């Protein structure tokens, strides 16, 4: 549907593809949130992040194929393929986030959050996955949640884990 790239102040390049007509934040806002997750150092400078919005059927298909869960999900993070190479001298791509806006909207309502705040959380969450954070073990989950809370606070959002 639509595409294009935006650069955040930290220099990350965000490529957005909308495959559904559901609302999603502007590229610039998505890039700012992802850049915040990368941190104040120049870790993201020049790197490219793909964000793709998909419908529930595609989200469920990808979730089943890559995570063994046959249902749509809010965000999936895909690091760059091992064989993908950046042009000489260019930073490597960061990866791609696949987001299902209908799931995001339903979760925001259920959790009584604004849609924008939930989108920000999921962009930060997905970007942290691309940086190697995960939440499979309790200690790792706590570390990731602390980082998410800190990043979101700097962006002006409340703790997403408080009910």
N, C-alpha and C positions, 0 to 999 in steps of 0.2 A: 504494500500500500504506500508507505512512505519510507524514505530513508534519508541519509545524510549524516554528516558528522558535526560534532561540536567539540570545542576545546574548553576545558575548565581552566581556572587560573593556574592550577598546578601543572598544566600541560598535558593531561591525559586526553587522548582523542577518543571520542565515543561515537560509534556507528550505531544508529537506531533503525531497526526494521519493524514496522507494525504490520502484522499479518491479520489483525482483527481490528474492528472499528471501536473497541472500547477505549475509554479515556486512559491516558497515561501522561505523566509529567513531560514537560518539554525536555529535549535533549540536553540543553545547557544545565538544567536542574539535575538531571540524572548524572551528568558528568561531574558536577560539583559534589554530589553525594559520594560517588565512587572515588573521587580524588581525596575527599576527606578520610575515607577508609584507608587509603594508601598512606596517609600520614603526611606530616609537614616536610619530610625529606623529599628529595626529588625522585623517589622510587618509581613514580608513574610518569615522569616527564617523557613525553613522546610515545608512550605505550598506547596501544589501541585496545579498547574494550568494546565488544559487540553486545548489544542488548536487543533482544527480539521478543515481541509480544505474540503470543499464540493463543488459540482457543483451547477449550477444555479437552477435546479429543486428542489434539496434538500433545498437550501437556501430559495427559494420561499415557499416551503411547511412549513418549520419551522417558517418563518416570518408570514405566514397566520395563522398558529395555535396559535402562542404565542403573536403576535402583531396585528393580524387582517389586515395585509397588504399583499395582494396576489401578491407579486413580490420579486425577489431576492434582498438581501441587502448585504452590505459589511461585517458587523460584528454583531453577536448576542451574548449577555452575559447571561450566566446561572449560578446563584449562586448554591452552593451545595444544594442538596435536604435536606429538613428539617430532614428527617429520617437518612440521611447519617451520619455515625459516624466514626471518626478517631479512630485508635487503641488507647488504654489507653496511655496517656502521649504524644501522637503525636498531632501536631497542626492540626486544622481542614482544610479540603481542601478549596482552594480559590474559585474554580468554573471552568467553561469551557467557552471558546470562540469558536464560530463557524464562520469561515471566508470563504467567496466565492472569490477565487483569480481572477476569471474573472471580477467580479464587481469591485474589488480593482483595477485591471489593467485599466479598462475603466474609472474609476473615476480619477486615476492618470493622464491619458492622457488628459481628459477633463479639469482637474485643472492645467495642465502643471507642475506636480510635478514628482519627480523621484518615481519609483515604491517602492524602499526601504524606502524613506521618508514617503510615504503614508501607507505602512505596519507598520512602527514604530508608526505613529499617531494612527492607528486603534488598535494596541495592547495596547498602553497607554490608549486610549479612553475606550476600552472594559474592561481593568483592573480597571479603575476608576469606571466604572459601578458596578463591583463586590465589590468595597469598599463602595458603597452606593451613589456615585455621580450620578446625572441625569441632564437632560436638559429640563424637562417639563415646568418649570416656568422660566421666564426671569432671575431672580436673580440666580437661580440654574445653568442655562446655562452659565452665566457669570463666576460664581465660577469654574465650570468644565473647561471652556475654558482657564481661567487663569492658572489653574493647568496643563492642557495639554501643553500650551505654555511654561511654566516654565520647565516641565520635558523634553520636546523635545529640548529646548534650551540647557539644561545640556547634552543631548545626541548628540548635534551638528547639530540639525535639525532646519530649519527656522520655523517661525510661520505658522502653517497650515491654518490659517484663513485669511491671507493676500492674496489678489488676485494679 
